[in-house]
Amino acid sequence: MKPVRLPASATLALPRWGLVALSLLYILPGLIRRDPWKTDDAAGFGIMWTMAHGGLHDWLSPHIVGLPMPDEGPLAFWIGALFIKLFGWLLDDALAARISTIAFFLIGSLSVWYATYLLGRRAEAQPLRLAFGGQPEPKDFGRTLADGALLIYLGCLGLLLQSHQTSAEALQISLIAFALYATARLFESRSIRAAITLGITLGLLVLTRGWPVPLALWTGLIVLAALRDGKAAWRLIAIAPPFAAMVVAAWLLAIHLLDPVSGTSFAGWMAWNKGQFGWPSWDTLTYLLKYGIWFTWPAWPFAGWAVYAWRKQYQALHIALPLVVLTIFVVLALVNPHSEESILLPLLPPLAILAAFGLPTMKRGAINAVDWFSVMTLSTCAAFIWVGWIAKQTGWPAQIAKNAFKLAPGFKPEFNLIALLIAASATIGWIMLVHWRISRHPSVLWRAVVLSTGGVILCWLLLMTLWLPWLNYGKSYANVAEQIAQKLPPVRYCVDTNVGPAQRASFAYFGHVDFAKFNESRCDFLLVQDSVDKKMAARILKQFSGNWQLLWEGRRPSDRDERFRLYRRVK
């Protein structure tokens, strides 16, 4: 017997304007007035910027002004570079590149919504018919579940930072969500068109972050289709792979015919792909459990309950599809020897979809517990952000102000009325949302996650309005880049370096530092990234042949260990 028994009143959909407003409040803060940060954000932007201002080789082989990036596929950076080309003259290049993150976010969000809608309106997912009628219509039930899935997706803590970065990961998670939508469409229609769409999506995934994820996804879908639908399985085996191969082959053929020099970068890309596989270990398991709990919150409690509630109907597609994909990605994370957040990102779309089907059967007590946890935790977080902003502006409370300025020595707070009004309006909206949820006790399905999602959006918006100048000061290399540029000549020069991807991108963009290209082996200037340990600095300097004279030494005020030293070659 199905575990769901619902009246039609429980399936009232969120107003479209409400979903659009929540999505805009989620994605827009953090894109404007923010420098590329010392993360994958700056590195990803560096690849886009290099492509936009470079030639054919720069487009075919991702690199940051001469630093090869073999672990990155080109697709996400092609899109970002295209936006820089189109809008860089109107906006600054960093903001133009972030238009691509908006596009990636929209693809992912819409895909999660439509995939859940298709699965939720299927006959096996419908609630039991009530004795006197009044049960929801299939489309209404599917639409409400889709609203819940989108809210859960937006509320996942692991998505928050990644969805605002100019990185390949932002596109990868969106394409995974779109692949789930294409698969749901394939099982529904068994059409060749759906199989072609899925195949192209898998090919685009390869061009985004390599072939391990799409290969694992395709394998899991074949197993699922073989157990459920022979015709869909045949479509997956015979139609999807050729179209995926054609997408990838177009890039490989362009490299071979137009830029043979990129063959070395392709070899590095293949080596990185193979390096994603290893033997499961205790370290990979503990990383998955330790970080996966908060990374996938609040999706995993609802997803776990969905599996339990539907355990007697686990063959139903709305449970089997996200569960199989989730299992495949968990296995992929366990065999990946690298402990990094990017291996957890593919878990989010199937978890959000699966979690939506736990909403109709969630007990009232469990829903209230999640709500109160969200209200208390996220309200406390929002209050702390406000207190921290007041401390930086006024010096009170004194201890909090002291700690804030200790983390960012030399920071001078600035008052922005527009940012204050936006933050105040968002806080008032949060209070009204909590009051509505507590006082009205609505019966709609998405009530269980609206507070979790609203609180996450509130905290992010407050950080990106009230704390943005302080965060920019601590995470941006703009000031260091300007200092370096002042020590370099205005004429053409060459700088050799050992700095990392984020630093190289920031110095090239903010300081217009002319780093060594692929064919340059002897430069008159050397920029070294090391630490306060002078012995380590001497060892690093010995790696570069020649006699060097120190011109400048500096660092970011918020980083006590990192040092940058600029040298000039002595003839």
C-alpha positions in Angstrom: 0.0 0.0 0.0 1.2 3.5 -0.8 2.4 5.5 2.2 0.8 8.8 1.1 -2.7 10.0 2.0 -3.3 13.7 1.3 -6.1 16.1 0.7 -5.9 18.5 -2.2 -5.4 21.4 0.2 -1.9 20.1 1.0 -0.7 20.5 -2.6 -1.1 24.2 -3.0 1.8 25.3 -5.1 4.0 28.2 -4.2 3.2 31.3 -6.3 5.5 31.6 -9.3 6.6 35.0 -8.2 7.6 33.6 -4.8 9.9 31.0 -6.4 11.4 33.5 -8.7 12.0 36.0 -5.8 13.6 33.3 -3.7 15.9 32.3 -6.6 17.0 35.8 -7.3 17.6 36.5 -3.6 19.7 33.3 -3.6 21.9 33.9 -6.7 22.3 37.7 -7.0 24.0 38.5 -3.7 27.7 37.8 -3.9 27.9 38.5 -7.6 28.0 42.3 -7.5 30.8 44.4 -5.9 32.8 41.3 -5.1 36.4 40.6 -6.2 37.5 37.1 -7.3 38.4 35.4 -4.1 41.3 33.1 -3.0 39.4 30.0 -4.0 38.4 28.2 -7.2 36.5 31.4 -7.9 39.7 33.3 -8.8 41.2 30.4 -10.7 38.1 29.8 -12.8 37.8 33.4 -13.6 41.5 33.4 -14.6 40.9 30.7 -17.2 37.9 32.6 -18.6 39.8 35.9 -18.7 42.8 34.3 -20.4 40.5 32.8 -23.1 38.6 36.0 -23.6 41.8 38.0 -24.2 43.8 35.3 -25.9 43.9 33.3 -29.1 42.8 29.9 -30.4 45.3 28.0 -28.2 43.9 29.7 -25.1 40.4 28.5 -25.9 41.3 24.9 -26.7 43.6 24.3 -23.8 42.5 25.8 -20.4 45.3 27.7 -18.6 45.8 30.8 -16.5 48.1 33.1 -18.4 50.6 30.3 -19.1 49.8 28.0 -16.2 48.3 24.8 -17.5 45.1 23.6 -15.8 44.8 20.0 -17.0 42.2 19.1 -14.4 39.7 21.5 -15.9 37.5 20.8 -18.9 36.9 23.8 -21.2 33.1 24.1 -21.4 32.3 26.2 -18.3 35.2 28.6 -19.2 34.1 28.9 -22.8 30.8 30.1 -21.6 32.3 32.5 -19.1 34.8 33.8 -21.7 31.9 34.4 -24.2 30.1 36.5 -21.6 33.3 38.5 -21.0 33.5 39.1 -24.8 29.9 40.2 -25.0 29.6 42.3 -21.8 33.1 43.0 -20.6 33.0 46.4 -22.3 29.9 47.3 -20.4 30.6 45.6 -17.1 34.0 44.8 -15.7 35.3 41.4 -16.8 34.8 39.8 -13.4 31.1 40.7 -13.3 30.6 39.8 -16.9 32.0 36.3 -16.2 29.6 35.9 -13.3 26.7 36.0 -15.7 27.7 32.5 -16.5 27.1 31.5 -12.9 23.6 32.8 -13.1 23.0 30.8 -16.3 24.4 27.6 -14.6 22.2 28.2 -11.5 19.1 28.6 -13.6 19.8 25.4 -15.6 20.3 23.4 -12.3 17.3 24.9 -10.5 14.9 24.4 -13.4 16.2 20.9 -14.0 15.6 19.9 -10.4 12.1 21.3 -10.5 11.0 19.7 -13.8 12.6 16.3 -13.0 10.7 16.2 -9.8 7.5 17.3 -11.5 7.8 14.5 -14.1 8.4 11.9 -11.5 5.7 13.3 -9.1 2.9 13.2 -11.6 3.5 9.5 -12.4 0.7 7.1 -11.4 2.8 5.1 -8.9 3.7 8.3 -7.0 0.2 9.5 -6.4 -1.4 9.5 -3.0 -4.1 7.0 -2.1 -7.6 7.9 -3.1 -9.7 9.2 -0.3 -13.0 7.5 0.6 -15.1 10.6 -0.3 -12.7 12.1 -2.9 -10.7 15.3 -2.5 -7.3 13.9 -3.2 -5.0 16.0 -5.4 -4.7 15.8 -9.1 -1.5 14.3 -10.5 -0.3 17.5 -11.9 -1.0 19.5 -8.7 0.8 16.8 -6.7 3.8 16.8 -9.0 4.0 20.6 -9.0 3.9 20.8 -5.2 6.6 18.2 -4.9 8.7 20.1 -7.5 8.4 23.2 -5.4 9.6 21.3 -2.3 12.5 19.8 -4.3 13.6 23.3 -5.4 13.4 24.7 -1.9 15.5 21.7 -0.6 18.0 22.2 -3.4 18.4 25.9 -2.6 18.7 25.1 1.1 21.6 22.7 0.8 24.6 24.2 2.5 27.1 22.7 0.1 25.6 24.4 -2.9 25.7 27.9 -1.4 29.4 28.9 -2.1 29.9 26.6 -5.2 26.9 28.1 -7.0 28.3 31.6 -6.7 31.8 30.8 -8.0 33.1 31.1 -11.6 34.1 27.4 -11.6 33.5 24.2 -13.6 31.8 22.7 -10.5 28.9 25.2 -10.8 28.2 23.9 -14.3 28.8 20.3 -13.5 26.1 20.1 -10.8 23.6 21.8 -13.1 24.3 19.4 -15.9 23.8 16.5 -13.5 20.4 17.9 -12.6 19.6 18.3 -16.3 20.7 14.7 -17.0 18.2 13.5 -14.3 15.5 15.5 -16.0 16.4 14.0 -19.4 16.3 10.5 -17.9 12.9 11.1 -16.4 11.7 12.3 -19.8 13.3 9.2 -21.4 11.5 6.8 -19.1 8.2 8.6 -19.6 8.3 8.9 -23.4 11.0 6.3 -24.5 11.7 8.7 -27.4 14.8 8.9 -29.4 14.8 12.7 -28.8 15.1 12.2 -25.0 18.0 9.7 -25.5 19.8 12.1 -27.8 19.3 14.9 -25.2 20.7 12.7 -22.5 23.7 11.7 -24.7 24.5 15.3 -25.5 24.3 16.2 -21.7 26.7 13.4 -20.9 29.1 14.7 -23.5 28.9 18.2 -22.1 29.6 16.7 -18.6 32.8 15.2 -20.0 33.8 18.7 -21.3 33.0 20.2 -18.0 35.0 18.1 -15.4 36.1 14.9 -17.1 34.6 11.5 -17.8 34.4 9.8 -14.4 31.1 11.3 -13.3 29.2 10.9 -16.7 30.6 7.4 -17.1 29.4 6.4 -13.7 26.0 8.1 -14.3 25.5 6.3 -17.6 26.4 3.0 -16.1 23.9 3.4 -13.2 21.2 4.4 -15.6 21.7 1.4 -17.8 21.4 -0.9 -14.8 18.2 0.8 -13.8 16.8 0.7 -17.3 17.7 -2.9 -17.7 15.7 -3.8 -14.6 12.7 -1.7 -15.5 12.3 -0.9 -19.2 14.1 -2.8 -22.0 13.2 -0.1 -24.7 14.7 2.7 -22.5 17.8 0.5 -21.9 18.3 0.0 -25.6 18.0 3.8 -26.2 20.6 4.4 -23.4 23.0 1.8 -24.9 22.6 2.5 -28.7 21.8 6.2 -29.0 23.1 8.2 -26.0 26.9 7.1 -26.2 27.4 8.1 -29.9 26.0 11.6 -29.3 28.1 12.0 -26.2 31.1 10.8 -28.1 30.4 13.3 -30.9 30.4 16.2 -28.4 33.7 15.2 -27.0 35.2 14.3 -30.4 34.6 17.9 -31.6 36.9 19.2 -29.0 39.5 16.5 -29.5 39.4 17.0 -33.3 39.8 20.8 -32.9 42.9 20.2 -30.7 44.4 17.8 -33.1 43.8 19.8 -36.3 44.0 23.4 -35.1 46.4 23.4 -32.1 48.6 20.3 -31.9 50.6 22.0 -29.1 47.6 21.3 -26.8 48.3 17.6 -26.9 50.4 17.9 -23.7 47.5 19.5 -21.9 45.2 16.8 -23.1 47.6 14.1 -21.7 47.5 15.9 -18.4 43.7 16.0 -18.5 43.5 12.3 -19.1 46.0 11.6 -16.3 43.8 13.8 -13.9 40.7 11.8 -14.9 42.4 8.5 -14.2 43.6 9.9 -10.8 40.0 10.1 -9.7 39.9 6.4 -9.1 41.5 4.5 -6.3 40.6 1.9 -3.6 38.1 2.9 -0.9 39.8 3.7 2.3 38.9 4.7 5.9 39.9 8.3 5.0 37.5 8.6 2.1 34.7 7.1 4.2 35.3 9.4 7.2 35.5 12.4 4.9 32.2 11.5 3.3 30.5 11.0 6.6 32.1 14.0 8.4 31.5 16.6 5.7 28.6 15.0 3.9 26.3 15.6 6.9 26.5 19.4 6.8 27.2 19.6 3.0 23.9 17.9 2.2 21.7 19.4 4.9 18.7 19.6 5.0 18.3 17.1 2.1 19.6 14.0 3.7 17.0 13.6 6.6 14.1 13.9 4.2 15.8 11.7 1.6 16.4 9.0 4.3 12.8 9.2 5.4 11.6 8.9 1.7 13.6 5.7 1.3 12.1 4.3 4.5 8.5 5.4 3.8 8.6 4.0 0.3 10.6 0.8 1.1 7.8 -1.4 -0.2 7.5 0.5 -3.4 11.2 1.1 -4.0 10.9 -0.1 -7.6 8.8 3.0 -8.4 10.8 5.3 -10.7 10.4 8.4 -8.4 12.4 6.5 -5.8 14.5 4.2 -7.9 16.0 6.8 -10.2 17.3 9.3 -7.6 18.3 6.5 -5.3 20.4 4.7 -8.0 22.1 7.9 -9.1 22.8 8.8 -5.5 24.3 5.4 -4.8 26.5 5.7 -7.9 27.9 9.0 -6.8 28.4 7.8 -3.2 30.5 4.9 -4.6 32.4 7.4 -6.9 33.2 9.6 -3.8 34.4 6.6 -1.9 36.9 5.5 -4.6 38.1 9.1 -5.1 41.5 9.4 -3.3 41.1 13.2 -3.1 39.2 14.6 -0.2 37.6 17.8 -1.6 34.2 19.3 -1.7 33.8 18.8 -5.5 33.3 15.0 -5.0 30.2 15.8 -2.8 28.5 18.1 -5.2 27.0 15.4 -7.5 25.1 14.1 -4.5 22.9 17.2 -4.2 20.5 17.0 -7.3 19.4 13.3 -6.6 19.2 14.0 -2.9 17.0 17.0 -3.4 14.7 15.1 -5.7 14.5 12.0 -3.4 14.0 14.3 -0.4 10.9 15.8 -2.0 9.2 12.5 -1.9 9.8 12.2 1.8 7.8 15.4 2.5 4.3 13.8 2.1 5.0 11.2 4.7 7.1 13.1 7.2 5.6 13.1 10.7 4.4 16.4 12.1 6.8 16.1 15.1 9.8 15.6 12.8 8.8 18.6 10.6 8.5 20.8 13.7 11.8 19.6 15.0 13.5 20.5 11.7 11.7 23.9 11.7 12.7 24.8 15.2 16.3 23.7 14.5 16.3 25.9 11.4 14.8 28.9 13.2 17.1 28.8 16.2 20.3 28.1 14.3 19.8 30.4 11.3 18.3 33.2 13.4 21.3 33.0 15.7 23.6 33.1 12.7 21.7 36.1 11.2 21.9 37.9 14.6 25.6 37.3 14.8 26.1 38.8 11.4 24.2 41.9 12.4 26.2 42.2 15.7 29.4 41.8 13.8 28.5 44.5 11.3 27.5 46.9 14.2 30.8 46.1 15.9 32.9 46.9 12.8 30.9 50.2 12.3 30.8 51.4 15.9 33.4 49.5 17.8 30.8 48.0 20.1 30.8 45.2 21.3 34.4 45.9 21.8 35.7 42.3 21.9 33.9 41.4 18.6 35.2 44.5 17.0 38.7 43.7 18.2 38.6 40.2 16.8 37.2 41.4 13.5 40.0 44.0 13.0 42.6 41.5 14.2 41.6 39.2 11.4 41.8 42.0 8.8 44.5 44.5 10.0 44.2 47.9 8.4 40.6 47.4 7.3 38.5 50.6 7.2 34.8 50.0 7.5 32.5 51.7 5.0 28.8 52.5 5.3 26.6 51.6 2.4 23.0 52.7 2.8 21.6 50.6 0.0 23.3 47.4 1.4 21.8 48.3 4.9 18.3 48.7 3.5 18.5 45.4 1.6 19.7 43.6 4.7 17.1 45.2 6.9 14.3 44.3 4.4 15.5 40.7 4.2 15.6 40.4 8.0 12.0 41.8 8.3 10.9 39.3 5.6 12.5 36.5 7.6 10.6 37.5 10.7 7.3 37.6 8.8 8.0 34.2 7.3 8.7 32.7 10.7 5.5 34.3 12.1 3.5 32.9 9.2 4.9 29.4 9.7 4.3 29.4 13.4 1.0 31.1 13.6 -0.8 29.6 10.6 0.4 26.0 10.8 0.0 25.5 7.0 -0.7 22.1 5.7 1.1 22.4 2.4 3.9 20.0 1.8 6.7 22.5 1.3 6.1 24.0 4.8 8.7 21.6 6.1 11.6 23.2 4.2 10.6 26.8 3.7 12.2 28.0 6.9 15.5 26.1 6.2 15.7 27.6 2.8 14.6 31.0 3.8 17.1 31.1 6.7 20.1 30.1 4.4 19.2 32.7 1.9 18.9 35.3 4.7 22.3 34.6 6.1 24.0 34.6 2.7 22.3 37.9 1.8 23.4 39.5 5.0 27.0 38.3 4.5 27.0 39.6 0.9 25.7 43.0 1.9 26.8 43.9 5.5 30.1 41.9 5.5 31.1 42.1 1.9 33.7 44.9 2.2 35.4 43.0 5.1 35.3 39.7 3.3 36.7 41.3 0.1 39.5 42.8 2.1 40.5 39.5 3.6 40.0 37.2 0.5 41.0 39.4 -2.4 44.5 39.9 -3.9 43.7 43.2 -5.5 45.8 45.3 -3.1 48.8 43.0 -3.4 48.5 43.0 -7.2 48.6 46.8 -7.3 51.8 46.8 -5.1 53.5 44.4 -7.4 52.5 46.3 -10.5 54.1 49.5 -9.1 57.5 47.7 -9.0 57.4 46.5 -12.6 58.4 48.5 -15.6 55.7 49.9 -18.0 57.3 48.3 -21.0 57.0 44.6 -22.1 58.6 42.3 -19.6 58.4 38.7 -18.5 57.8 37.4 -14.9 58.6 33.8 -13.9 56.7 32.5 -10.8 55.6 29.7 -8.6 52.4 31.2 -7.4 49.2 29.2 -7.4 46.2 29.4 -9.8 44.1 31.9 -7.8 47.1 34.2 -7.1 48.3 34.1 -10.7 44.8 35.0 -12.0 44.4 37.8 -9.5 47.8 39.4 -10.2 47.3 39.2 -14.0 43.8 40.7 -13.8 44.3 43.4 -11.1 48.0 44.2 -11.7 48.3 43.3 -15.4 51.4 41.3 -14.4 52.9 39.8 -17.6 53.7 36.2 -16.6 55.8 33.9 -18.7 54.0 32.2 -21.6 54.5 28.7 -22.7 57.5 29.5 -25.0 59.3 31.8 -22.6 62.0 30.2 -20.4 64.2 33.1 -19.3 62.6 36.1 -17.6 64.1 39.2 -16.0 61.7 39.2 -13.1 60.7 36.5 -10.6 57.7 36.5 -8.3 57.9 33.9 -5.5 55.2 32.8 -3.2 56.5 31.4 0.1 56.1 31.8 3.8 57.6 33.6 6.8 60.2 30.8 7.1 63.3 32.3 5.5 64.9 28.9 5.0 62.0 27.8 3.0 62.1 31.0 1.0 65.8 30.3 0.2 65.1 26.8 -0.9 62.3 28.0 -3.2 64.6 30.7 -4.7 67.3 28.1 -5.5 64.8 26.3 -7.8 65.2 29.3 -10.2 68.6 29.6 -11.9 70.3 32.9 -11.9 71.2 35.7 -9.6 68.3 37.6 -8.1 67.9 41.0 -6.4 64.9 41.5 -4.1 62.7 44.4 -5.2 59.6 44.0 -3.1 58.1 41.9 -0.3 54.5 41.9 0.8 51.4 40.0 1.7 47.7 40.3 2.3 47.1 41.9 5.7 44.8 39.1 6.7 47.4 36.3 6.0 50.2 36.1 8.4 52.0 33.1 6.9 51.9 33.7 3.1 54.5 36.0 1.6 55.2 37.3 -1.9 58.7 38.4 -3.0 59.5 40.1 -6.3 63.0 39.7 -7.7 64.9 41.1 -10.6 67.6 39.2 -12.5 71.1 40.5 -12.0 73.1 40.4 -15.2 
